[in-house]
Amino acid sequence: MTLGDDRERLSGYAQIRVFEGDCDRAQAQIRTAASTWILAGLGGLFVAYSEHRPGQLSSELLSAVVCLLAVSGIAILWTVDQRVYQKLLHAAFVYGLAVEAQNPDLPQIRTMMNLTSGNIGPFIKLLLPGSDNCVYLSLSGIRQHG
């Protein structure tokens, strides 16, 4: 193997990490938007039960609309986060594992992460289906007790 081939191989390996970083940043932005969306939903509930709400709308109707919009927005953001970016990140990670397995002289970063983290995938999947329901129930509970 020539020195040029080795540099090209290392550059390709580094590009996997660049792609993983892009996915990480995209997910961070989506999660920031989700946090902002939740705060906006809570603000909407406070307005629904304050004297500043539009007079022609009842507090109950306005709070129901706010809860529906809040849950819908979180569901969309969560879907994009988990069904798009998390799958892309997982694919890059698995590809990096395969590259490391074929090239033991490369840093075995993903291999060590995989060995030491245990398989947390099944535990995360248990939490995912109910997470949107938790947001909805939280907002509904605030609405009913407000």
MDTraj code that builds the backbone (N, CA, C; nanometers):
import mdtraj as md
import numpy as np

residues = "MET THR LEU GLY ASP ASP ARG GLU ARG LEU SER GLY TYR ALA GLN ILE ARG VAL PHE GLU GLY ASP CYS ASP ARG ALA GLN ALA GLN ILE ARG THR ALA ALA SER THR TRP ILE LEU ALA GLY LEU GLY GLY LEU PHE VAL ALA TYR SER GLU HIS ARG PRO GLY GLN LEU SER SER GLU LEU LEU SER ALA VAL VAL CYS LEU LEU ALA VAL SER GLY ILE ALA ILE LEU TRP THR VAL ASP GLN ARG VAL TYR GLN LYS LEU LEU HIS ALA ALA PHE VAL TYR GLY LEU ALA VAL GLU ALA GLN ASN PRO ASP LEU PRO GLN ILE ARG THR MET MET ASN LEU THR SER GLY ASN ILE GLY PRO PHE ILE LYS LEU LEU LEU PRO GLY SER ASP ASN CYS VAL TYR LEU SER LEU SER GLY ILE ARG GLN HIS GLY".split()
xyz = np.array([
    [0.0853, -0.1183, 0.0000],
    [0.0000, 0.0000, 0.0000],
    [0.0892, 0.1237, 0.0000],
    [0.0563, 0.2189, -0.0849],
    [0.1350, 0.3414, -0.0925],
    [0.0833, 0.4438, 0.0068],
    [0.1645, 0.5454, 0.0294],
    [0.1268, 0.6507, 0.1227],
    [0.0002, 0.7228, 0.0754],
    [-0.0152, 0.7444, -0.0551],
    [-0.1340, 0.8099, -0.1093],
    [-0.2604, 0.7305, -0.0816],
    [-0.2530, 0.5975, -0.0933],
    [-0.3690, 0.5133, -0.0641],
    [-0.4079, 0.5238, 0.0829],
    [-0.3079, 0.5309, 0.1699],
    [-0.3338, 0.5403, 0.3134],
    [-0.4022, 0.6726, 0.3473],
    [-0.3577, 0.7808, 0.2855],
    [-0.4201, 0.9120, 0.3094],
    [-0.5648, 0.9120, 0.2600],
    [-0.5868, 0.8533, 0.1449],
    [-0.7218, 0.8473, 0.0896],
    [-0.8137, 0.7652, 0.1803],
    [-0.7620, 0.6559, 0.2319],
    [-0.8402, 0.5714, 0.3223],
    [-0.8743, 0.6464, 0.4514],
    [-0.7769, 0.7182, 0.5076],
    [-0.8015, 0.7961, 0.6287],
    [-0.8991, 0.9103, 0.6030],
    [-0.8890, 0.9711, 0.4862],
    [-0.9813, 1.0787, 0.4519],
    [-1.1243, 1.0257, 0.4420],
    [-1.1416, 0.9106, 0.3792],
    [-1.2739, 0.8488, 0.3708],
    [-1.3289, 0.8133, 0.5070],
    [-1.2416, 0.7647, 0.5945],
    [-1.2823, 0.7300, 0.7315],
    [-1.3244, 0.8564, 0.8070],
    [-1.2508, 0.9648, 0.7884],
    [-1.2841, 1.0910, 0.8550],
    [-1.4163, 1.1469, 0.8040],
    [-1.4498, 1.1227, 0.6775],
    [-1.5749, 1.1730, 0.6220],
    [-1.6967, 1.1094, 0.6891],
    [-1.6805, 0.9876, 0.7373],
    [-1.7911, 0.9240, 0.8107],
    [-1.8224, 1.0068, 0.9341],
    [-1.7175, 1.0502, 1.0054],
    [-1.7382, 1.1298, 1.1264],
    [-1.7991, 1.2654, 1.0928],
    [-1.7598, 1.3238, 0.9817],
    [-1.8181, 1.4517, 0.9395],
    [-1.9687, 1.4345, 0.9173],
    [-2.0076, 1.3271, 0.8508],
    [-2.1496, 1.3003, 0.8275],
    [-2.2225, 1.2787, 0.9600],
    [-2.1612, 1.2033, 1.0527],
    [-2.2221, 1.1832, 1.1843],
    [-2.2400, 1.3166, 1.2567],
    [-2.1409, 1.4042, 1.2452],
    [-2.1509, 1.5365, 1.3074],
    [-2.2636, 1.6191, 1.2488],
    [-2.2811, 1.6094, 1.1172],
    [-2.3921, 1.6811, 1.0527],
    [-2.5271, 1.6324, 1.1060],
    [-2.5404, 1.5010, 1.1216],
    [-2.6652, 1.4454, 1.1769],
    [-2.6857, 1.4900, 1.3212],
    [-2.5774, 1.4908, 1.3990],
    [-2.5858, 1.5356, 1.5388],
    [-2.6342, 1.6802, 1.5474],
    [-2.5778, 1.7661, 1.4640],
    [-2.6174, 1.9071, 1.4654],
    [-2.7628, 1.9244, 1.4213],
    [-2.8041, 1.8506, 1.3203],
    [-2.9431, 1.8594, 1.2745],
    [-3.0382, 1.8152, 1.3851],
    [-3.0034, 1.7071, 1.4546],
    [-3.0892, 1.6613, 1.5639],
    [-3.0923, 1.7622, 1.6781],
    [-2.9800, 1.8253, 1.7066],
    [-2.9779, 1.9267, 1.8123],
    [-3.0689, 2.0439, 1.7770],
    [-3.0684, 2.0852, 1.6506],
    [-3.1557, 2.1943, 1.6081],
    [-3.3027, 2.1556, 1.6168],
    [-3.3336, 2.0321, 1.5792],
    [-3.4723, 1.9856, 1.5891],
    [-3.5161, 1.9818, 1.7347],
    [-3.4305, 1.9359, 1.8228],
    [-3.4652, 1.9279, 1.9653],
    [-3.4779, 2.0662, 2.0273],
    [-3.4000, 2.1612, 1.9797],
    [-3.4156, 2.2998, 2.0250],
    [-3.5512, 2.3543, 1.9804],
    [-3.5870, 2.3256, 1.8560],
    [-3.7180, 2.3690, 1.8057],
    [-3.8306, 2.3037, 1.8854],
    [-3.8139, 2.1771, 1.9212],
    [-3.9168, 2.1080, 2.0000],
    [-3.9308, 2.1715, 2.1380],
    [-3.8201, 2.2068, 2.2002],
    [-3.8268, 2.2725, 2.3313],
    [-3.8982, 2.4065, 2.3207],
    [-3.8675, 2.4809, 2.2173],
    [-3.9331, 2.6095, 2.1954],
    [-4.0824, 2.5895, 2.1703],
    [-4.1155, 2.4856, 2.0955],
    [-4.2557, 2.4562, 2.0652],
    [-4.3328, 2.4242, 2.1932],
    [-4.2721, 2.3476, 2.2824],
    [-4.3369, 2.3151, 2.4095],
    [-4.3593, 2.4418, 2.4912],
    [-4.2574, 2.5274, 2.4969],
    [-4.2737, 2.6528, 2.5711],
    [-4.3836, 2.7395, 2.5093],
    [-4.3915, 2.7414, 2.3779],
    [-4.4982, 2.8174, 2.3112],
    [-4.6350, 2.7592, 2.3470],
    [-4.6444, 2.6263, 2.3529],
    [-4.7703, 2.5625, 2.3928],
    [-4.8102, 2.6001, 2.5346],
    [-4.7132, 2.5997, 2.6246],
    [-4.7422, 2.6398, 2.7625],
    [-4.7837, 2.7862, 2.7685],
    [-4.7151, 2.8706, 2.6908],
    [-4.7539, 3.0117, 2.6847],
    [-4.8949, 3.0285, 2.6311],
    [-4.9290, 2.9480, 2.5302],
    [-5.0645, 2.9525, 2.4758],
    [-5.1690, 2.9129, 2.5786],
    [-5.1356, 2.8156, 2.6635],
    [-5.2292, 2.7759, 2.7685],
    [-5.2473, 2.8862, 2.8724],
    [-5.1389, 2.9541, 2.9037],
    [-5.1512, 3.0660, 2.9984],
    [-5.2387, 3.1771, 2.9409],
    [-5.2227, 3.2035, 2.8131],
    [-5.3065, 3.3050, 2.7482],
    [-5.4529, 3.2592, 2.7462],
    [-5.4740, 3.1306, 2.7206],
    [-5.6110, 3.0786, 2.7134],
    [-5.6864, 3.0985, 2.8446],
    [-5.6139, 3.0952, 2.9552],
    [-5.6797, 3.1098, 3.0851],
    [-5.6551, 3.2452, 3.1504],
    [-5.6054, 3.3391, 3.0725],
    [-5.5825, 3.4729, 3.1281],
    [-5.6900, 3.5683, 3.0781],
    [-5.6859, 3.6887, 3.1286],
    [-5.7819, 3.7887, 3.0827],
    [-5.7416, 3.8481, 2.9482],
    [-5.6252, 3.8094, 2.8950],
    [-5.5772, 3.8621, 2.7676],
    [-5.6228, 3.7795, 2.6472],
    [-5.6997, 3.6751, 2.6698],
    [-5.7446, 3.5923, 2.5577],
    [-5.8530, 3.6661, 2.4813],
    [-5.8683, 3.6311, 2.3535],
    [-5.9773, 3.6931, 2.2766],
    [-6.1119, 3.6623, 2.3414],
    [-6.1942, 3.7632, 2.3582],
    [-6.3199, 3.7487, 2.4306],
    [-6.4196, 3.6533, 2.3671],
    [-6.4166, 3.6386, 2.2356],
    [-6.5142, 3.5534, 2.1694],
    [-6.4805, 3.4051, 2.1805],
    [-6.3622, 3.3713, 2.2271],
    [-6.3233, 3.2311, 2.2404],
    [-6.3263, 3.1896, 2.3873],
    [-6.3827, 3.0739, 2.4132],
    [-6.3820, 3.0249, 2.5510],
    [-6.2427, 2.9712, 2.5833],
    [-6.2096, 2.9715, 2.7111],
    [-6.0801, 2.9200, 2.7552],
    [-6.0645, 2.7736, 2.7179],
    [-6.1728, 2.6977, 2.7292],
    [-6.1663, 2.5549, 2.7001],
    [-6.1374, 2.5286, 2.5519],
    [-6.2055, 2.6019, 2.4644],
    [-6.1838, 2.5846, 2.3213],
    [-6.0423, 2.6268, 2.2818],
    [-6.0007, 2.7411, 2.3308],
    [-5.8677, 2.7906, 2.2979],
    [-5.7597, 2.6967, 2.3503],
    [-5.7763, 2.6467, 2.4716],
    [-5.6750, 2.5557, 2.5264],
    [-5.6742, 2.4226, 2.4515],
    [-5.7894, 2.3758, 2.4055],
    [-5.7936, 2.2521, 2.3269],
    [-5.7192, 2.2698, 2.1947],
    [-5.7370, 2.3838, 2.1307],
    [-5.6669, 2.4117, 2.0052],
    [-5.5169, 2.4223, 2.0299],
    [-5.4783, 2.4895, 2.1368],
    [-5.3355, 2.5028, 2.1701],
    [-5.2750, 2.3655, 2.1947],
    [-5.3434, 2.2809, 2.2709],
    [-5.2917, 2.1457, 2.2982],
    [-5.2797, 2.0639, 2.1698],
    [-5.3785, 2.0750, 2.0840],
    [-5.3746, 2.0017, 1.9567],
    [-5.2564, 2.0478, 1.8716],
    [-5.2370, 2.1778, 1.8626],
    [-5.1245, 2.2300, 1.7843],
    [-4.9901, 2.1930, 1.8472],
    [-4.9815, 2.1987, 1.9795],
    [-4.8563, 2.1649, 2.0472],
    [-4.8199, 2.0186, 2.0252],
    [-4.9146, 1.9310, 2.0423],
    [-4.8886, 1.7883, 2.0243],
    [-4.8576, 1.7572, 1.8783],
    [-4.9290, 1.8199, 1.7868],
    [-4.9025, 1.7977, 1.6441],
    [-4.7610, 1.8413, 1.6066],
    [-4.7217, 1.9570, 1.6543],
    [-4.5874, 2.0066, 1.6249],
    [-4.4789, 1.9174, 1.6820],
    [-4.4963, 1.8741, 1.8052],
    [-4.3974, 1.7857, 1.8677],
    [-4.3940, 1.6522, 1.7942],
    [-4.5080, 1.6007, 1.7546],
    [-4.5115, 1.4733, 1.6825],
    [-4.4359, 1.4838, 1.5494],
    [-4.4541, 1.5953, 1.4798],
    [-4.3835, 1.6146, 1.3523],
    [-4.2333, 1.6248, 1.3756],
    [-4.1935, 1.7069, 1.4721],
    [-4.0503, 1.7215, 1.5004],
    [-3.9893, 1.5897, 1.5471],
    [-4.0603, 1.5177, 1.6319],
    [-4.0116, 1.3889, 1.6820],
    [-3.9963, 1.2883, 1.5676],
    [-4.0918, 1.2888, 1.4775],
    [-4.0865, 1.1969, 1.3636],
    [-3.9659, 1.2270, 1.2753],
    [-3.9445, 1.3532, 1.2439],
    [-3.8285, 1.3894, 1.1626],
    [-3.6997, 1.3521, 1.2349],
    [-3.6945, 1.3796, 1.3644],
    [-3.5754, 1.3488, 1.4429],
    [-3.5459, 1.1994, 1.4429],
    [-3.6450, 1.1185, 1.4766],
    [-3.6217, 0.9751, 1.4948],
    [-3.6280, 0.8952, 1.3651],
    [-3.7184, 0.9291, 1.2779],
    [-3.7371, 0.8489, 1.1559],
    [-3.6430, 0.8885, 1.0425],
    [-3.5865, 1.0083, 1.0505],
    [-3.4965, 1.0514, 0.9442],
    [-3.3532, 1.0589, 0.9964],
    [-3.3272, 1.1555, 1.0834],
    [-3.1890, 1.1805, 1.1233],
    [-3.1300, 1.0699, 1.2098],
    [-3.2090, 1.0116, 1.2987],
    [-3.1547, 0.9034, 1.3809],
    [-3.1212, 0.7815, 1.2948],
    [-3.2027, 0.7536, 1.1950],
    [-3.1730, 0.6411, 1.1048],
    [-3.0486, 0.6694, 1.0210],
    [-3.0330, 0.7930, 0.9727],
    [-2.9125, 0.8282, 0.8987],
    [-2.7886, 0.8158, 0.9872],
    [-2.8001, 0.8638, 1.1106],
    [-2.6881, 0.8539, 1.2043],
    [-2.6537, 0.7085, 1.2338],
    [-2.7556, 0.6276, 1.2528],
    [-2.7327, 0.4850, 1.2799],
    [-2.6659, 0.4176, 1.1593],
    [-2.7089, 0.4510, 1.0393],
    [-2.6492, 0.3927, 0.9192],
    [-2.5017, 0.4308, 0.9077],
    [-2.4698, 0.5567, 0.9365],
    [-2.3294, 0.5996, 0.9317],
    [-2.2477, 0.5294, 1.0392],
    [-2.3050, 0.5120, 1.1567],
    [-2.2348, 0.4445, 1.2660],
    [-2.2065, 0.2988, 1.2290],
    [-2.3055, 0.2304, 1.1747],
    [-2.2878, 0.0903, 1.1341],
    [-2.1847, 0.0796, 1.0219],
    [-2.1888, 0.1728, 0.9286],
    [-2.0890, 0.1729, 0.8214],
    [-1.9494, 0.1942, 0.8800],
    [-1.9379, 0.2865, 0.9751],
    [-1.8101, 0.3084, 1.0421],
    [-1.7616, 0.1842, 1.1150],
    [-1.8529, 0.1108, 1.1770],
    [-1.8167, -0.0164, 1.2415],
    [-1.7603, -0.1149, 1.1397],
    [-1.8243, -0.1222, 1.0236],
    [-1.7773, -0.2145, 0.9194],
    [-1.6392, -0.1737, 0.8688],
    [-1.6175, -0.0436, 0.8514],
    [-1.4864, 0.0044, 0.8066],
    [-1.3800, -0.0281, 0.9110],
    [-1.4130, -0.0078, 1.0388],
    [-1.3176, -0.0397, 1.1453],
    [-1.2879, -0.1890, 1.1504],
    [-1.3892, -0.2720, 1.1272],
    [-1.3681, -0.4169, 1.1304],
    [-1.2761, -0.4612, 1.0168],
    [-1.2863, -0.3956, 0.9020],
    [-1.2026, -0.4311, 0.7874],
    [-1.0630, -0.3691, 0.7946],
    [-1.0468, -0.2697, 0.8788],
    [-0.9197, -0.1971, 0.8899],
    [-0.8792, -0.1845, 1.0361],
    [-0.8218, -0.2883, 1.0947],
    [-0.7882, -0.2839, 1.2374],
    [-0.6836, -0.1792, 1.2738],
    [-0.6127, -0.1234, 1.1739],
    [-0.5143, -0.0200, 1.2038],
    [-0.5781, 0.1178, 1.2215],
    [-0.7056, 0.1332, 1.1838],
    [-0.7775, 0.2586, 1.2069],
    [-0.8195, 0.2673, 1.3538],
    [-0.8404, 0.3886, 1.4041],
    [-0.8907, 0.4011, 1.5414],
    [-1.0239, 0.3272, 1.5559],
    [-1.0364, 0.2468, 1.6578],
    [-1.1555, 0.1633, 1.6780],
    [-1.2567, 0.2328, 1.7699],
    [-1.2873, 0.3558, 1.7350],
    [-1.3749, 0.4388, 1.8190],
    [-1.5161, 0.3819, 1.8261],
    [-1.5782, 0.3572, 1.7137],
    [-1.7155, 0.3059, 1.7118],
    [-1.7225, 0.1653, 1.7700],
    [-1.6191, 0.0869, 1.7435],
    [-1.6159, -0.0490, 1.7976],
    [-1.6172, -0.0448, 1.9508],
    [-1.5360, 0.0430, 2.0081],
    [-1.5331, 0.0548, 2.1546],
    [-1.6640, 0.1117, 2.2087],
    [-1.7204, 0.2082, 2.1378],
    [-1.8496, 0.2624, 2.1806],
    [-1.9552, 0.1525, 2.1812],
    [-1.9545, 0.0720, 2.0776],
    [-2.0525, -0.0354, 2.0655],
    [-2.0325, -0.1406, 2.1743],
    [-1.9089, -0.1712, 2.2050],
    [-1.8806, -0.2726, 2.3065],
    [-1.9122, -0.2249, 2.4476],
    [-1.8857, -0.0985, 2.4754],
    [-1.9011, -0.0489, 2.6127],
    [-2.0389, 0.0069, 2.6441],
    [-2.1168, 0.0444, 2.5416],
    [-2.2469, 0.1055, 2.5700],
    [-2.3563, 0.0026, 2.5904],
    [-2.3308, -0.1218, 2.5553],
    [-2.4377, -0.2201, 2.5616],
    [-2.5384, -0.1890, 2.4528],
    [-2.6351, -0.2732, 2.4364],
    [-2.7356, -0.2506, 2.3334],
    [-2.8532, -0.1765, 2.3958],
    [-2.8517, -0.0438, 2.3842],
    [-2.9580, 0.0357, 2.4456],
    [-3.0765, 0.0564, 2.3528],
    [-3.0636, 0.0125, 2.2262],
    [-3.1703, 0.0322, 2.1288],
    [-3.3069, -0.0161, 2.1732],
    [-3.3185, -0.1408, 2.2245],
    [-3.4512, -0.1878, 2.2661],
    [-3.5123, -0.1052, 2.3791],
    [-3.4286, -0.0525, 2.4687],
    [-3.4817, 0.0272, 2.5788],
    [-3.5333, 0.1615, 2.5286],
    [-3.4627, 0.2206, 2.4324],
    [-3.5066, 0.3477, 2.3764],
    [-3.6371, 0.3287, 2.2998],
    [-3.6482, 0.2185, 2.2260],
    [-3.7707, 0.1937, 2.1491],
    [-3.8916, 0.1780, 2.2408],
    [-3.8711, 0.1301, 2.3625],
    [-3.9821, 0.1192, 2.4563],
    [-4.0346, 0.2573, 2.4949],
    [-3.9456, 0.3550, 2.5013],
    [-3.9859, 0.4893, 2.5411],
    [-4.0489, 0.5687, 2.4273],
    [-4.0079, 0.5419, 2.3049],
    [-4.0509, 0.6245, 2.1926],
    [-4.2012, 0.6272, 2.1685],
    [-4.2712, 0.5136, 2.1680],
    [-4.4136, 0.5216, 2.1355],
    [-4.4938, 0.6058, 2.2335],
    [-4.4549, 0.6087, 2.3607],
    [-4.5327, 0.6809, 2.4600],
    [-4.4921, 0.8253, 2.4797],
    [-4.3844, 0.8689, 2.4178],
    [-4.3343, 1.0027, 2.4459],
    [-4.4308, 1.1109, 2.3969],
    [-4.4899, 1.0947, 2.2808],
    [-4.5871, 1.1932, 2.2340],
    [-4.7091, 1.1950, 2.3259],
    [-4.7485, 1.0779, 2.3742],
    [-4.8624, 1.0706, 2.4658],
    [-4.8321, 1.1439, 2.5957],
    [-4.7078, 1.1361, 2.6431],
    [-4.6704, 1.2056, 2.7667],
    [-4.6842, 1.3567, 2.7500],
    [-4.6409, 1.4087, 2.6368],
    [-4.6535, 1.5519, 2.6115],
    [-4.8011, 1.5903, 2.6087],
    [-4.8809, 1.5121, 2.5379],
    [-5.0237, 1.5421, 2.5290],
    [-5.0896, 1.5378, 2.6669],
    [-5.0600, 1.4340, 2.7448],
    [-5.1209, 1.4225, 2.8772],
    [-5.0765, 1.5351, 2.9688],
    [-4.9507, 1.5756, 2.9582],
    [-4.9022, 1.6872, 3.0401],
    [-4.9764, 1.8153, 3.0057],
    [-4.9870, 1.8443, 2.8752],
    [-5.0560, 1.9659, 2.8352],
    [-5.2049, 1.9588, 2.8685],
    [-5.2652, 1.8437, 2.8534],
    [-5.4076, 1.8270, 2.8863],
    [-5.4294, 1.8456, 3.0361],
    [-5.3381, 1.7916, 3.1154],
    [-5.3492, 1.8050, 3.2604],
    [-5.3394, 1.9497, 3.3040],
    [-5.2496, 2.0231, 3.2420],
    [-5.2376, 2.1659, 3.2735],
    [-5.3664, 2.2380, 3.2350],
    [-5.4217, 2.2011, 3.1205],
    [-5.5437, 2.2663, 3.0725],
    [-5.6609, 2.2399, 3.1667],
    [-5.6730, 2.1163, 3.2142],
    [-5.7862, 2.0813, 3.2977],
    [-5.7758, 2.1378, 3.4385],
    [-5.6534, 2.1558, 3.4869],
    [-5.6360, 2.2064, 3.6231],
    [-5.6182, 2.3568, 3.6278],
    [-5.6175, 2.4196, 3.5101],
    [-5.5894, 2.5633, 3.5039],
    [-5.7012, 2.6497, 3.5420],
])
top = md.Topology()
chain = top.add_chain()
for i, resn in enumerate(residues, 1):
    res = top.add_residue(resn, chain, resSeq=i)
    for name in ("N", "CA", "C"):
        top.add_atom(name, md.element.get_by_symbol(name[0]), res)
traj = md.Trajectory(xyz[None], top)
